[in-house]
Amino acid sequence: GLVASDPDHLQDFCVADKTSRINVNGYPCKNAVNVTEVDFFFGGLANSAVINNLVGSVITTANVEKIPGLNTLGVSLARIDYQPDGLNPPHTHPRAS
């Protein structure tokens, strides 16, 4: 048989340094003295989106790009807004557990 898995995370606290020019699997860690509460907040999930497409739905995502504190944790969030009779468009979840 064949067994495959993602490697374990190396650290629990690694806020993404999105200004770094280093390109690794994820972002390098920001210096802990430069971490602020802003690194752990994204208000976009609290607001409904404007739906102006044929499918009748809009997806708002929140991942390390919008919440740097999620770096190395493998966490993503999504809010889906539907209009009446809106659809969940076909999609995939690559590498999802």
Secondary structure, 3 states (H helix, E strand, C coil): CCCCCCCCCCCCCCCECCCCCCCCCCCCECCHHHCCHHHHCCHHHHCCCCCCCCCCEEEEEECCCCCHHHCCCCCCEEEEEECCCCCCCCCCCCCCC
